[in-house]
Amino acid sequence: MHYADVGNTCRSAPDGHAGTSGSALAAGPAKGRGQLDPASAAWVDALEGGRGLQYEQACTRLHELLVRIAMDEVFRRGPRYRITGPELNDLAHQAAADALMRITHKIQEFRGDARFTTWAFRFVVLEVSSKLGRHFWRVSNTRFDFDEWAQVPDRSGIDPVSRWQARELLEAARNAVETALSARQRQVFTAVVNGVPLETLASELETNRNALYKTMFDARKKLRAQLIASGHLSAAG
């Protein structure tokens, strides 16, 4: 769903239809929902109906808030995924629009354990993570980015000897990734290290989280063994 489709989400459902949450809207508050704070209650009252001017206005205001959160997230995290310029803005709006659609569909699941805005913002943060991960997966050459990781010792302010040792270890780690791992292990390892969410990775590889955990476990075991063999790690560590 592109951000140009936000109007469809915020538009009232036709008469005779229950809107985004189906016939459950007529059943009253969600089961297990506690006492809401006034601000959260106002959001829920406006959005649960799925139609009317109040719904449309609340939906529009919520989308503005979601865009703001999404923009903060993509500008904070985007450079790591090699995303800059207009693409960041577009990704933030897409994430906000998709989060808004999910929130309006799941409003009946809001239990009041946190403020409504806190609950809602989680959706947009997850959408940003997913979209950043998918972007990385499309453009990445799935190589271990040694140049970026090598800057860590310099930024840490450590002494020259420790800095040299750290860079030597990173060089050994990159070599181990390239030589010790299978193509599948290298693919999964580099994606995870670069922040691709497991849900996104599982979807792209048509597998599941348990299989990814096993692949990562085996990859780490191989890397550790090679680093021990090369003298960069202690077997007792």
N, C-alpha and C positions, 0 to 999 in steps of 0.2 A: 504494500500500500504506500503510494507516494504522498508527500505532504499536500499535493494539490487536491487530494481526495478527502481532506479533513471536513469539508462541508457536508459530505455524505454521512459521516459519523455524527456530526453535531445537528443534523437535520432531524426534526421530529418524525416519529413513526406515524404512518397514516392511521386514521381512526379505525378502531376495530382490531388493531395489532398492539402487542405488548411492548414493542420496541426492542432494544438490544438484549434484554434479559429474558424475553419470553414470558409465558403465562405466570411464572413465579412471582412477577411483580405484584400481582393482586393478593399475594399471600401475606404481605406485611414484612416486618423486619426479618433479616436472615436469622436462622436458628443459631443460638449461641452468641448472638451479638450483645455486648455489654452496653452500659450507659455511655453514650458518646458525649464528648465535649461539644460545646455550642458550634464551633466552626466546622467540626467534622459532621455533625448532625445536619448542618445547612448544606454541605456538599452532597451528602447522601440523599437528603430529601429532594434536592434538585435533580440528581442524576438517576435515581431509581425509577422515576416515572417513564423515562425514555421518550417523552414527547412534551411539547408545549414550549412557550417562550422561556420559562425558567430553566428548563433542561438545556435549550440551545445556548442561553447565556452562560450557564455554568460550564457547559462543554467547551465553549470558546475561551473562557477564562482559564480553565484547566489546561487547555492546549497551550496557551501563552506561557503558563508556568512550566510545563513540560519542555517547551522549546528552550527556555532559559536554562533549565538543568542540563538538558542535552548539549547545549552549546558549551557550557562550562566543562562537561565531561570530554567532549571531542577535542576541544582546544587544549585540554590538559593532557590527554592521552594520544591524540592523533599523530603528533610528530613521531612517536615511537613506531607507528604503523606506516610511516612514510606518506601520510596524508596531509596536504596543505591546501590553502586557498579556498576557492568556491566549493570544492568537494567536501570540506569539513562542514560548511554551512548546509549543504544538501543532505549530508548524512545525519546531521542533528535534527533537521526537520522531518526526515523520514522516520527516525527513531521516535520522535515525539508523536507523530501521527499514528504509528503502529502501537505505541504505548497507550495512547488515548483510546484506540479501538479495543484493546485488551481490557482496559479499566472499565469501560462502559459495559463490556460483556460480563465482567466479573464483579460488578458492584455488589451483587447479592452475597458475595463471599467475604466482604469486608466485615470483620468481627469487632472492630473497635479496640483491638489490643494496642494499637498505636494511633497517632493522629492520622486523619485521612490523607493529608498531604505526604506524610512520611511513607504510608502504605503505597500511595500512587507513584511517588518518585522512584520507588524500587523498580517499577515496571520500566521506566524510561532508562534507568541505569543498565538494566539487563538488556534492553534493546540496543543501547549504544555498544555494550560489550559484544553482543552477537554480530552487529554490523561491522564493527572494527575487525573482529575475528574473520568474518567472511571476506572482507577486503584484503586482509593480509594473506588469506589462503589463495585468493585469485592472483595476486601480484607477486607473491613470494617465490623465490627460487629454492626454498626449503634448505638453505645453507645456514650453518652456524655463523652468526655475524660477529666474527672475532674483532673487527675494527671497533664496533660499538662497545663490546664487553671489555676491550683493552683499555678503555678510558676510565673504567671504574677505579683502578688504583690511583690514577692521577687526581681524580676528583676527591679521593678519600683523605688526601693530605698525609699519606704515610711516608716513611723515610725511603731514600733511594734504594737501599738493599732490599727492603721488603717489597718495594714497588717492582723491582726487577724479578724477584721470586714470584710475585703474583702474575706478572706478565708471562713468565716462563710456564707457569701452571696453566694459564689460559691457552697458550699456544699448544701445550700438550693435550689439553681438553679438546681443542678444535681438531687436532690430528686424530684423536681417539674417536670423535664423532664421525669423521670422514672414513676411517679405516676399520674400526671395530664393530660398528653397527650395521645391521642389514638395511637395505633401502627403506623398508617399512618402518623399522625402528628409528632411523634418521629422520624420516618424514614426520613421524609423530613427535619425537623428541624436540625437534627444532620448532614445530608449531606450538607446542606447549610452552617452551622456554620463551617464545616471543609473544605469549599471552593469548593465544587463540582459546576461547572457552571450550571446555570439553564437549558441551552439547553441540556446538557448531562443528567441531572436529569430527564427532561421531556421525553427524548428519552427512558431512562431506565425504567421509570414508565409508559410509553405509555400514557402520558397526555400532557398538554400544560402549558405555562408559567402562564396564568391567573389562572388556577387551583392551581398551586404551590403558587402563591401570596396569594390566598384565604386560603390555608392550613397554610402558615406561619403566616398570620394575626390572624387566629383562635388560632394557637399555642401560639403566643406571648400574646394574650389576656388571655388565660388560665394560662400561666406562671405568668403573672403580678398579676392576681387575687390570685393565691396561695401564691405568695411572699408577697402580701399585707396582706393576712389572717394570715400568719406566723409572721408578724411584721418586715419583712426584707425590705419592701418598704413602702413608704408613699402613701396613697390614693390620696393625693394632688399633688404628684410629677409627 
